[in-house]
């Protein structure tokens, strides 16, 4: 068929339309539900089985076949092929995005800094509205040239009008106001209207189509009830079901619209902007109706996260953020919109449906507005790769992009490689792709890569990770290779650690990821039980598995059973409950899980249910009822629905579902086999679950035994070293004894010491070394030649045990070696250096539990410059993994010492000391392989 012109007439359009739909259904392995009705009248979801992504693909293929462009709203409104047929008849050709002309934004007041002292989000908006009121804050675009702009003045003034309407409706400070609106200016006004009224905005996701509004609202009763929402801001049609909704949500008084609130007379004075500790947002982690969890985020939490992310990406008013992310999601709400608001970066946003129907609109909007920042989940990049051909991208230029965050779901290494390779032809720089990690419990962002760094892909041995939890590097062509993408390092002020059965694990050891920092939530609203599960002391459990290598976080999986399909988080429990209520399906015998789909780089949702039915017709009817139950919950069908005989789904001895084992049986292709294969299933389950558990217990026991042995060795060697050092008459003998005992201790601890580089022949160099652990001293004692003089803090001199021991070794005690601060002890260190002593400095002054080389103090380098001494940089690797800060549980890990080349000062003034410091720090930073914790 000629793709440049539509067939002439409705009758001629029906046949090719049906052919396109049937061809797509075959490709997706969908079986359209048979019936007596005309296929054009069958439901796209219930009967054809098309979910949101496949519906978007269907519309895209129809557009190409008929040479037209549909409105993006059609994806939401179309219930059947007949609706699409009607749209074909009235469709007017829309211009291709490549020829749409939109004037790029001009950025004024670029020198205006961000409101760094603003305590609340309301203060942030007021700050901007008072300084550049008429500057464009945001543009809502549908990709068809019909853009709606909103300035800071308009957002602030109209939001106050909404706030007065809320106050007139009886909303009090602290009340929760639910917001269920699509991407539109109304959402932004409702959000800040709630804040100006002193209430807590609570976004919930809108229905996929307006026709589902009533049913969708009833399903949101669980969230509204948990939040104690007193008012719902939605569209006009929501008012018709408010009375029914109030029967399920006692706290709910009414439903209204932004227009009604803006036009409400009166309202009186508004409460102030609130306090930093007040709740700014109640963010629900999913659309779950059965077991919702509302993350409480204060103004302080949100602003701390925005500021930390802005520091990581060096955001400012010269940036332009382009987004299609849904505003009810933390990445779209906080990461995209509120971050842009804070840094005065114009925010260009389009409805998610626009992207799903025509993903090229996202890229062309970046092109037209010269966007510098954007963000999307991994499936969005895969969608662009699979749906966009070169003819749709002719003239596209993405060289304006500084950073595109790839997060919210697992980042696919292959997706990253293919997207950066293909779109390099359109100006996309590989270093603009930024895989990130975050979660709603930390506002949104937790780990970002260094700005301008290309994605880092780690290749590890599959067997070592599965059996020992060890992420051992391997070659790319290894048949057992697994690939993981680095998600960066913790944001400033935030910390991440990896926990095993016995506490924090070392480098490249897989475990449960925990975090803490100023963005971390105080817990889940009105749910003390789940809040208690979230916290481990002052650390929070992420629910994710991962490891740390060279300071980067690598996510290996989820310890939870959440399914992430096309960026949407699906909680299995609610789907299982819905399917379990279908008559004929055994309650408590339904398992829902996700299976990775490589072509789409997202997850397929699989539903497995047990039934005693054996009749083929009855089984077919049951399957359709189960699919309908899923659609009622999620607005989309599962990718596969299996009905199996009783006792097909593995369970624990206490009757709990084993979803992971069910998934493995499904992937092996043995799920639902006849009973004569049951013994093999048991064997597979034993190998897949019991043996790994035994390995974990074995690793924990070995770790416990090793820690005990480690301390026995340390205490035993210390028991010899202490009296020996105190009694031997010569310092040279003391150091010889200490050196031999340190090397013996390392051998007995089974810690391999790898020393690279050579000691210089010049006499008495000044040594500066990295500092990562208390274990550093033992390693240095084993490798430093001669009689080194450690420079230590004065507090150690006064200790009863350590003081005499260190004095016997010739340690030099100072308050602080830092001439910039007018330190008085610099003279003592200079005298020791003149006397020929080899001074040993830890220029970082301290260490932390998190990886990273801290800023260097200048004292040692000023002394070296003044006396013309060479500086020998030493880099220690692995000591932090042996004994991490804030803990006393040692772990076995290899240790390396990298000896750099001596660095001579190029002068004797302060500037020369600074240059010497920077040169030494660069050598140490490279040698440790850790991130730069002193990067501004």
WOWO-V360945 format. One record per residue. RES is the residue in one letter. D_CENTER is the distance of its C-alpha to the mean C-alpha in Angstrom with 1 decimal. Layout:
BEGIN
((RES,D_CENTER) (RES,D_CENTER))
END
This chain:
BEGIN
((X,45.3) (X,45.3) (X,41.8) (X,43.3) (X,45.2) (X,44.8) (X,47.5) (X,50.3) (X,50.2) (X,48.4) (X,50.2) (X,49.2) (X,45.6) (X,45.2) (X,45.8) (X,43.3) (X,40.7) (X,41.2) (X,41.2) (X,37.8) (X,36.3) (X,38.0) (X,36.9) (X,33.2) (X,33.7) (X,35.3) (X,32.5) (X,29.9) (X,32.4) (X,32.9) (X,36.3) (X,37.3) (X,39.1) (X,42.9) (X,45.1) (X,48.2) (X,46.4) (X,46.1) (X,42.9) (X,42.1) (X,41.9) (X,39.5) (X,36.1) (X,33.4) (X,31.1) (X,33.4) (X,36.0) (X,34.5) (X,31.1) (X,29.0) (X,25.5) (X,23.8) (X,22.9) (X,26.3) (X,28.0) (X,26.5) (X,27.8) (X,31.1) (X,31.5) (X,30.6) (X,33.3) (X,35.8) (X,35.2) (X,36.0) (X,39.0) (X,40.5) (X,39.8) (X,38.2) (X,35.0) (X,34.0) (X,32.6) (X,28.9) (X,30.0) (X,31.9) (X,28.8) (X,28.7) (X,32.4) (X,33.8) (X,34.8) (X,37.0) (X,38.3) (X,41.1) (X,38.8) (X,37.6) (X,41.3) (X,42.2) (X,39.5) (X,41.0) (X,44.3) (X,43.3) (X,40.6) (X,41.3) (X,40.0) (X,37.0) (X,36.7) (X,34.3) (X,31.3) (X,32.8) (X,35.8) (X,34.3) (X,35.0) (X,33.0) (X,33.8) (X,31.0) (X,30.0) (X,31.9) (X,30.0) (X,32.4) (X,32.2) (X,29.7) (X,30.8) (X,29.9) (X,27.3) (X,24.5) (X,25.5) (X,24.4) (X,26.6) (X,25.8) (X,25.1) (X,24.0) (X,22.6) (X,26.2) (X,27.4) (X,25.0) (X,26.4) (X,29.9) (X,29.5) (X,28.8) (X,31.4) (X,34.0) (X,33.4) (X,32.8) (X,33.5) (X,34.3) (X,31.4) (X,29.4) (X,26.1) (X,24.9) (X,26.3) (X,25.8) (X,26.8) (X,27.7) (X,28.2) (X,32.0) (X,32.9) (X,33.1) (X,30.8) (X,30.7) (X,30.2) (X,29.6) (X,30.5) (X,29.5) (X,33.0) (X,32.8) (X,29.4) (X,30.7) (X,34.2) (X,33.4) (X,30.7) (X,33.5) (X,35.7) (X,33.2) (X,32.9) (X,36.7) (X,36.8) (X,34.4) (X,36.6) (X,39.7) (X,38.0) (X,37.9) (X,34.3) (X,34.2) (X,31.8) (X,29.1) (X,29.6) (X,26.7) (X,27.0) (X,25.3) (X,24.4) (X,24.6) (X,25.0) (X,24.0) (X,22.8) (X,25.9) (X,27.3) (X,28.1) (X,24.5) (X,24.2) (X,27.6) (X,27.0) (X,23.8) (X,25.7) (X,28.9) (X,27.5) (X,26.4) (X,29.8) (X,31.5) (X,29.7) (X,28.0) (X,24.4) (X,22.9) (X,21.3) (X,20.0) (X,20.4) (X,20.2) (X,23.5) (X,25.5) (X,25.2) (X,28.9) (X,31.3) (X,33.6) (X,31.2) (X,30.9) (X,33.2) (X,31.9) (X,28.3) (X,29.2) (X,30.9) (X,27.8) (X,25.8) (X,28.4) (X,26.3) (X,23.6) (X,26.4) (X,28.4) (X,25.6) (X,24.9) (X,28.6) (X,28.4) (X,31.8) (X,31.4) (X,29.7) (X,29.3) (X,29.4) (X,31.9) (X,35.6) (X,35.6) (X,33.7) (X,36.8) (X,38.7) (X,36.7) (X,36.1) (X,39.2) (X,38.0) (X,34.5) (X,36.1) (X,37.8) (X,34.5) (X,32.8) (X,35.4) (X,33.7) (X,33.4) (X,36.4) (X,36.0) (X,34.0) (X,34.4) (X,33.3) (X,32.4) (X,35.7) (X,37.6) (X,35.9) (X,36.6) (X,40.2) (X,40.8) (X,43.6) (X,43.6) (X,40.8) (X,42.0) (X,40.0) (X,36.3) (X,34.7) (X,33.2) (X,29.6) (X,28.9) (X,27.6) (X,24.3) (X,24.0) (X,24.7) (X,22.2) (X,20.9) (X,18.9) (X,18.7) (X,15.6) (X,16.1) (X,13.3) (X,15.3) (X,18.7) (X,20.2) (X,23.8) (X,24.8) (X,22.5) (X,20.4) (X,18.1) (X,18.1) (X,15.6) (X,17.9) (X,16.7) (X,19.4) (X,20.3) (X,19.7) (X,16.1) (X,15.2) (X,17.3) (X,16.0) (X,12.4) (X,14.0) (X,16.3) (X,13.9) (X,11.8) (X,15.3) (X,16.5) (X,14.0) (X,14.9) (X,18.4) (X,18.5) (X,21.9) (X,24.5) (X,25.2) (X,21.9) (X,21.8) (X,18.6) (X,19.1) (X,17.0) (X,17.8) (X,14.8) (X,16.3) (X,16.9) (X,16.5) (X,12.7) (X,10.6) (X,9.2) (X,12.8) (X,14.5) (X,12.9) (X,10.9) (X,13.8) (X,17.0) (X,17.1) (X,15.8) (X,18.5) (X,21.0) (X,20.6) (X,21.1) (X,23.8) (X,22.2) (X,23.7) (X,21.3) (X,22.3) (X,21.0) (X,22.3) (X,22.2) (X,19.8) (X,23.1) (X,24.3) (X,21.5) (X,22.1) (X,25.8) (X,25.8) (X,22.7) (X,24.8) (X,25.0) (X,21.5) (X,22.6) (X,26.0) (X,24.8) (X,23.0) (X,26.3) (X,28.5) (X,26.8) (X,25.8) (X,22.2) (X,20.3) (X,16.7) (X,14.8) (X,11.6) (X,11.3) (X,9.9) (X,11.5) (X,14.5) (X,15.5) (X,16.3) (X,18.1) (X,20.0) (X,21.2) (X,22.4) (X,24.2) (X,25.7) (X,26.7) (X,29.9) (X,31.2) (X,33.7) (X,31.1) (X,29.6) (X,32.9) (X,32.7) (X,29.0) (X,27.8) (X,24.1) (X,25.1) (X,24.1) (X,20.4) (X,18.9) (X,15.2) (X,13.4) (X,9.6) (X,8.6) (X,5.4) (X,5.6) (X,7.5) (X,8.8) (X,9.7) (X,13.5) (X,15.4) (X,18.4) (X,16.9) (X,15.7) (X,19.3) (X,21.2) (X,19.6) (X,20.1) (X,23.5) (X,24.8) (X,23.7) (X,25.0) (X,28.3) (X,27.1) (X,26.1) (X,22.4) (X,21.8) (X,19.6) (X,18.3) (X,16.9) (X,14.3) (X,11.1) (X,8.4) (X,5.2) (X,2.2) (X,2.4) (X,5.4) (X,8.8) (X,10.6) (X,9.4) (X,10.3) (X,7.0) (X,5.8) (X,6.2) (X,6.7) (X,8.5) (X,11.3) (X,14.8) (X,16.1) (X,18.4) (X,17.4) (X,17.5) (X,14.9) (X,15.7) (X,16.3) (X,17.5) (X,20.3) (X,21.2) (X,24.1) (X,23.4) (X,26.2) (X,25.3) (X,21.8) (X,23.2) (X,26.2) (X,25.5) (X,21.7) (X,22.3) (X,20.2) (X,23.4) (X,23.4) (X,25.6) (X,27.1) (X,25.6) (X,28.8) (X,28.6) (X,29.0) (X,26.7) (X,23.8) (X,20.2) (X,17.6) (X,14.0) (X,12.0) (X,11.1) (X,7.6) (X,9.7) (X,11.0) (X,10.5) (X,11.3) (X,15.0) (X,16.2) (X,13.3) (X,13.7) (X,12.2) (X,14.7) (X,15.3) (X,18.0) (X,20.8) (X,23.8) (X,25.5) (X,22.9) (X,20.7) (X,20.9) (X,21.6) (X,20.2) (X,19.2) (X,19.6) (X,17.3) (X,16.7) (X,14.6) (X,11.7) (X,12.7) (X,11.9) (X,14.0) (X,14.7) (X,16.2) (X,13.3) (X,13.3) (X,15.1) (X,18.7) (X,18.3) (X,18.9) (X,21.8) (X,25.1) (X,23.8) (X,24.8) (X,24.5) (X,20.8) (X,20.2) (X,22.2) (X,20.2) (X,16.9) (X,18.5) (X,19.9) (X,22.0) (X,20.0) (X,16.9) (X,14.5) (X,13.6) (X,10.1) (X,11.9) (X,10.2) (X,12.4) (X,12.1) (X,14.2) (X,14.6) (X,16.9) (X,18.3) (X,15.7) (X,12.8) (X,10.2) (X,10.6) (X,9.3) (X,12.6) (X,12.4) (X,12.2) (X,15.0) (X,15.1) (X,16.8) (X,14.6) (X,15.3) (X,13.0) (X,15.8) (X,15.5) (X,12.2) (X,14.1) (X,13.4) (X,16.8) (X,18.0) (X,21.0) (X,23.2) (X,24.1) (X,24.9) (X,26.9) (X,28.8) (X,29.7) (X,31.0) (X,32.8) (X,34.8) (X,36.4) (X,40.1) (X,40.8) (X,37.3) (X,37.1) (X,35.1) (X,32.6) (X,32.9) (X,30.0) (X,26.9) (X,23.9) (X,21.3) (X,19.2) (X,20.3) (X,18.5) (X,20.5) (X,20.6) (X,22.5) (X,19.9) (X,16.8) (X,15.8) (X,17.2) (X,20.8) (X,21.7) (X,24.8) (X,27.1) (X,29.8) (X,32.5) (X,35.8) (X,39.1) (X,42.8) (X,43.8) (X,45.4) (X,47.0) (X,45.3) (X,45.8) (X,44.4) (X,41.4) (X,40.7) (X,41.0) (X,38.8) (X,36.1) (X,36.3) (X,36.2) (X,33.0) (X,31.4) (X,32.6) (X,31.1) (X,27.6) (X,28.2) (X,29.2) (X,26.0) (X,23.5) (X,25.7) (X,25.4) (X,27.0) (X,25.6) (X,25.9) (X,28.4) (X,30.5) (X,32.6) (X,35.5) (X,36.8) (X,39.6) (X,39.3) (X,37.7) (X,35.7) (X,32.3) (X,31.7) (X,31.5) (X,31.6) (X,35.0) (X,34.0) (X,33.3) (X,29.5) (X,28.0) (X,26.6) (X,24.1) (X,22.9) (X,26.6) (X,27.4) (X,24.7) (X,26.3) (X,29.7) (X,28.7) (X,27.4) (X,30.6) (X,32.6) (X,34.5) (X,33.2) (X,36.2) (X,38.9) (X,42.3) (X,43.2) (X,45.0) (X,41.7) (X,40.4) (X,41.3) (X,39.1) (X,36.2) (X,36.7) (X,36.9) (X,33.7) (X,32.0) (X,33.5) (X,32.3) (X,28.8) (X,28.4) (X,31.3) (X,31.4) (X,27.7) (X,28.1) (X,31.2) (X,29.5) (X,26.9) (X,29.8) (X,31.6) (X,28.9) (X,28.7) (X,32.5) (X,32.6) (X,30.1) (X,32.3) (X,35.5) (X,34.2) (X,33.1) (X,36.6) (X,38.3) (X,36.3) (X,37.5) (X,41.0) (X,41.2) (X,40.0) (X,42.4) (X,45.2) (X,44.9) (X,44.6) (X,47.7) (X,49.5) (X,48.1) (X,48.7) (X,52.4) (X,52.9) (X,51.4) (X,53.4) (X,56.7) (X,56.8) (X,58.9) (X,57.2) (X,53.7) (X,53.7) (X,54.4) (X,51.7) (X,49.1) (X,50.5) (X,50.2) (X,46.6) (X,45.5) (X,47.0) (X,45.6) (X,42.1) (X,42.4) (X,43.8) (X,41.0) (X,38.4) (X,40.5) (X,40.9) (X,37.1) (X,36.6) (X,34.4) (X,35.2) (X,35.7) (X,35.4) (X,37.1) (X,37.1) (X,39.3) (X,42.7) (X,44.1) (X,46.0) (X,49.8) (X,50.1) (X,51.0) (X,48.7) (X,45.5) (X,43.0) (X,39.9) (X,36.4) (X,33.7) (X,30.0) (X,29.2) (X,26.5) (X,28.4) (X,31.7) (X,32.4) (X,32.8) (X,36.3) (X,37.5) (X,36.2) (X,37.9) (X,41.1) (X,41.2) (X,40.9) (X,42.5) (X,46.1) (X,49.0) (X,48.8) (X,45.7) (X,45.5) (X,42.1) (X,41.4) (X,40.0) (X,39.5) (X,42.6) (X,41.3) (X,41.7) (X,45.4) (X,46.1) (X,44.6) (X,47.4) (X,46.2) (X,44.1) (X,46.3) (X,49.5) (X,47.7) (X,45.8) (X,49.1) (X,50.9) (X,48.5) (X,49.2) (X,45.8) (X,45.9) (X,44.5) (X,43.4) (X,41.8) (X,39.5) (X,40.1) (X,39.1) (X,41.9) (X,39.9) (X,40.1) (X,43.8) (X,43.6) (X,47.0) (X,46.3) (X,45.9) (X,49.6) (X,49.5) (X,47.0) (X,49.0) (X,52.1) (X,50.6) (X,49.4) (X,52.9) (X,54.3) (X,52.5) (X,49.8) (X,46.5) (X,44.0) (X,40.5) (X,37.8) (X,34.2) (X,33.4) (X,30.0) (X,32.0) (X,29.4) (X,26.3) (X,23.0) (X,21.2) (X,18.1) (X,18.9) (X,20.2) (X,23.6) (X,24.7) (X,27.1) (X,30.7) (X,33.6) (X,36.7) (X,39.5) (X,39.9) (X,39.9) (X,42.4) (X,44.7) (X,44.3) (X,45.1) (X,48.1) (X,49.6) (X,48.7) (X,46.9) (X,44.6) (X,41.1) (X,39.7) (X,35.9) (X,34.5) (X,31.0) (X,30.1) (X,27.5) (X,26.6) (X,28.1) (X,24.8) (X,24.1) (X,27.6) (X,27.6) (X,24.5) (X,25.1) (X,25.5) (X,26.5) (X,29.7) (X,28.7) (X,29.4) (X,28.1) (X,29.8) (X,28.4) (X,30.2) (X,30.8) (X,31.7) (X,33.6) (X,33.7) (X,36.9) (X,36.7) (X,39.8) (X,41.7) (X,41.0) (X,44.0) (X,43.9) (X,45.2) (X,46.9) (X,47.6) (X,46.1) (X,42.9) (X,41.3) (X,42.2) (X,40.4) (X,37.2) (X,37.4) (X,38.1) (X,35.2) (X,32.8) (X,34.4) (X,34.1) (X,30.5) (X,29.6) (X,31.4) (X,29.7) (X,26.2) (X,27.0) (X,28.6) (X,25.9) (X,23.1) (X,20.8) (X,18.7) (X,20.7) (X,20.1) (X,22.9) (X,21.5) (X,22.2))
END
